[in-house]
């Protein structure tokens, strides 16, 4: 799957799930925006991870490992900074932000690993 198709799939999933949950979310100060922010952070994280995996797949093992592991470290640092900024600067509620971020993160991790596994595994031979 190309990066563009993957990004579109991720954005459709975020839009659909947030739209479905929107009416049920409390209208208290910033809860809805905390959920949207968590979903957006998780979406950005998975799109960047997929990009790094695709970019480095055709390169040497050393480059692949540096891109994937280094990218993971940088993405984790960025997400931590974004969560801290969301809580301290934007005054987003902590619990909805973190629950949304973690829920979407796990969903996208499963999606990403499934797609990458299918992309890299050899098809089963006919018996």
C-alpha positions in Angstrom: 0.0 0.0 0.0 1.4 3.4 -0.9 2.0 6.1 1.6 -0.9 8.2 0.2 -3.4 5.4 0.4 -2.2 4.6 4.0 -2.5 8.2 5.0 -6.0 8.4 3.5 -7.1 5.2 5.3 -5.8 6.5 8.6 -7.6 9.9 8.2 -10.8 8.2 7.2 -10.6 5.9 10.3 -10.0 8.9 12.5 -12.8 11.0 11.0 -15.3 8.1 11.2 -14.5 7.1 14.8 -14.3 10.7 16.1 -17.6 11.5 14.3 -19.3 8.5 15.7 -18.1 9.2 19.3 -18.6 13.0 19.1 -22.3 13.1 20.3 -21.4 10.9 23.2 -18.4 12.9 24.4 -19.0 15.3 27.3 -19.2 18.9 26.4 -17.1 19.9 29.4 -14.2 22.2 28.8 -12.0 20.8 26.1 -12.9 17.1 26.3 -13.9 16.9 22.7 -10.8 18.7 21.6 -8.6 16.5 23.8 -10.0 13.5 22.0 -9.5 15.0 18.6 -5.9 16.0 19.6 -5.1 12.5 20.8 -6.5 11.0 17.6 -4.5 13.5 15.4 -1.3 12.8 17.3 -1.7 9.0 16.9 -2.6 9.5 13.2 0.5 11.6 12.6 2.7 9.1 14.4 1.5 6.2 12.4 1.8 8.0 9.1 5.4 9.0 9.9 6.2 5.4 11.1 4.8 4.0 7.8 6.8 6.5 5.8 10.0 5.5 7.5 9.3 1.8 7.1 8.6 2.2 3.4 11.5 4.6 2.8 14.0 2.3 4.5 12.7 -1.0 3.2 14.7 -1.0 0.1 17.9 0.1 1.8 20.5 -1.8 3.8 19.7 -3.4 7.1 21.8 -0.8 8.9 19.9 2.1 7.3 16.6 0.3 8.0 17.3 -0.2 11.7 18.6 3.4 12.1 15.5 4.8 10.3 13.0 2.6 12.2 14.6 2.8 15.7 15.8 6.4 15.4 12.5 7.4 14.0 10.7 5.7 16.9 12.8 7.6 19.4 12.2 11.0 17.6 8.4 10.2 17.3 8.2 9.3 20.9 9.9 12.5 22.0 7.7 14.5 19.7 4.5 12.9 21.1 5.7 13.4 24.6 6.3 17.1 23.9 2.9 17.4 22.2 1.1 15.8 25.1 2.9 18.0 27.6 2.1 21.1 25.5 -1.5 20.1 25.1 -1.9 19.7 28.8 0.2 22.7 30.0 -0.3 25.2 27.2 -3.7 24.3 25.7 -5.1 23.2 29.0 -6.6 20.0 27.5 -8.1 17.5 30.0 -5.4 14.9 30.7 -7.5 11.7 30.8 -9.5 12.1 27.5 -6.3 13.2 25.7 -4.3 10.2 26.9 -7.1 7.7 26.5 -7.7 8.9 22.9 -4.0 8.9 22.1 -3.5 5.4 23.4 -6.6 3.9 21.9 -5.8 5.3 18.4 -2.1 4.4 18.8 -3.0 0.7 19.5 -5.5 0.6 16.6 -3.0 2.1 14.2 -0.2 -0.1 15.4 -2.2 -3.2 14.6 -3.2 -1.7 11.2 0.4 -0.8 10.4 1.9 -4.1 11.4 -0.8 -6.0 9.5 -0.2 -4.0 6.3 3.6 -4.2 6.6 3.4 -8.0 7.3 1.3 -8.6 4.2 3.6 -6.4 2.2 6.8 -8.2 3.2 5.6 -11.8 3.6 5.9 -14.2 0.7 2.6 -15.6 -0.7 1.9 -19.1 0.2 2.6 -21.6 -2.5 -0.2 -23.6 -3.9 -0.1 -27.2 -2.7 
